[in-house]
Amino acid sequence: MPAWGNSRVWRVLDTDFTEGARFFGLWDAWLQDIRPHRLLHYVALVPSPPDATGMLAGLPTDGRLAQYAAELAAREWQGLAPGFHRLELSAGRILLTVCVGPLQETLREQQFMADTVLLAGRNELDGPPVWDRWNLKALARLCRRGTTFQ
């Protein structure tokens, strides 16, 4: 059984959204789960708007992932400004919130408790870990007892 078990809502905080591969995989797994009337809320933190063309280019051109990519591509994705952008997908079963801005700032602005946190590795620009004590403190505030980290 997937990590979400019988939960009606599962909240994922992705601190390293990049090309969205984890998002598309989780979207597919969520919709393949046979229990109806459930919501996956996926919050993606990004320092700058993701490139929709690059995100979608790596996906298959047929099958379920291609359908998800087409649905996302049909949404207002280009030119995302700093701030929060919410997209409802798959007839309301998937909610994608893209938070554009500095990590510490976007972490502090979150107002929900994550069930799963997908961690970023290293800052690609200058190499040191992005998880200093201030970012960890802001992240911990968003976790409930039992939150899983990946």
C-alpha positions, 0 to 999 in steps of 0.5 A: 500500500502506498504511503498515503494509505487511506488518507483522503488528502495527502500533502507533499512538499517538494523542495527540489522540483526542478524538471518535475519528474517526481511530481509526474510520477506521484500524479500517476501513482495517485490516480492509479489508486482506486479509492475515489474522492481524494486529493493530492496537494503537491507544493513545489518550491522553486527559486525561479519559474520552471521551464515548461518546455524543458519539463515536458520534453523529457516525458513520453509522448504517449500513455498516461504521463503524456496525458498529464503533460498535455493537461499541465501544458494547457494551463497558464504555465509560462511567465510565472512571477514570484509568488504562489501559483495554484493549478487544479488538475485531473478534475480536482484530484491533483492540486499543484501549488508552485511557489516561486522565490527564495527557499527560506521565504517560501518555506516561511509563507507555507500554511499547511502540514506536510505528510511527505517532504522531498528534500533538495540536495545541494545548491547547484550554484555554489555547492554548499547544502541548502539546509542551514539551521534557518531553513531547517527550522522553517521546514520543521514547522511544516511537518507533523508527527510521522512526516516522511522525508525522501 
